[in-house]
Amino acid sequence: MKKSKKQESDIRPADLKSRVLELSPDPIVIMQDHVFKYVSPAFFKIFGYTQKDIDAGLSIHDMIVPEYIDKAVERSNKRVAGVEMDSHFRATAKTKNGDLLFCESTAVKVNYQGKPAILSIVRDITRMQFTEMKLEETTKNLSKQRKQLQQKNTALQEILTQIESDKIRLRKQISKNIDQQVKPVVAHLKKHASSSQLRYLEILEDAIKDISVEHGVQRKIDLSSLSPRQVEICSMIRNGMPSKEIADFLGVSVRTVEVHRNNIRKKLGITGKDANLVTFLTQDDKNITT
């Protein structure tokens, strides 16, 4: 009489336990007195030992490296004695060919063949441990780099602070020199100057006002793109001199002055705009005090 499919698929509890042990990817071991009494097939696959090694009395002393063996023995003894402790333990173990694997075991106390024993599930966490070590190393390096960057930022800030302090000191020194050496001379010249000379001295005073940094004020208009002659004409325009007066003062034609004015407008970017050149050049004069 043939068995039914249901009867063929039935499995006894004992067979089920055996099948679980065989299929487990992690080694399952039973130890008594630190000697392996039973190991699952995964143990042979991962660590390279054979059943003959088990029958010959392979123990944790043969596998656990010296750095961890004392702790492993101590925990095993305490567990057999019934002392409660964390079931997880990490240690470095040797394969049969000498390779080192970092392993984590989860152990409980059991009875095996009528005697106390330790049942453990062993996981090879070498790759995970390597990843953790790399992550820790990377974290330390990042922390070190962050501290170095903070130190550099602090040093840079100190340098910038010193530069700003030097700039302030230089401004004060320049203003002091202008007040003590230049302005008195200009004031004296104005007392004895002709009308034409007086006009030129007024332009000179305006130029002095531009370079004086007594109040830390800088003009909004950048004249660096202009030629020296065009800067000179700008000073005259800012002082209210019309083109004819500028031409007479410089000894050139009015046409030449007008050409300069057009070129100045182009360089300052006000070509084709409604902005008056005089208004444009004097727009920030009200912010400068003498």
Phi, psi and omega in degrees: 000127183284147176280146177287163179298325179296319179294323180291331182273349179294144178225136181285151179307319180296319178294324180298315178299318180295319180294321178298316179298320182291324186271346182298126178288341179260136178301137174242126186229154172236130182234143171229130183053038176071009180252139179287123178257331177212141173222145178280165181305328181298332179297315179297320183292318185279317187262348174082001178281167180240173178297328177299322177296320178294314180297332180279358176095036177303131182234173179293338176295332180281340188247318184282133181291155184307328183299331185246350190297318181298318180293322180294316179296316180300314181295321179297317180296316180295322181293317178297327180282356177090011179286130180284137179199171177299133184283348184261141180212136179245139179201161176266128181242155180258138171279174182296328180270008174097356177292151180255131177236135176270122189238154174236128181244145173242117190236150173221159177275135177220173171254133180227119182053042174081007181229150178300142181210172178244125175257124184229144168252123186250131179243134174278109181247027182302313181295317179296319179295319178298317179297318179297319179294318179295320179295318178296318179296317179296319179298317179296318180296318179295320178297318179296315180295323179296318178296318179297320179295319178297319178296318179295319179296321178296316179296318179296319179297321178296320179295315180297321178297318179294319179298316180296321177297318178296322179296316179298316180298319180294319178301315180297321181292318178296314179299319179296316179297319179296315181297320186273331189245324187265308184300319177299324179294315180297318179298320178294318180296322181296331180292332185244014184268150172285176182298318180291320178294323180298320178299316181292324178294327177294321176295320178298319178298321178296321178294320178297321179297326179293319184272345179288133181241029183305320182255012177065026183260134176238144178292145179288334185274128179266114181259013185294339181277352183273154175284164177305319179295320180291323176297320179297317180294323177299320179298319179292318178298318181295334178271010173085014181278128176285171184300319182296318180294321177297318180297315179296320183293321182271348181075035178233174179280159177297323179302318179298318179296319180295322177298317178299317181298319179295318179294323177297317179299319179297313183293329180272000175076028180245020178293133176077002180262164182280350183299130177282138184297321179296314180298319181297317184285337183254012186297332181248013178297329183292343179272355184251124180249155180249000000 
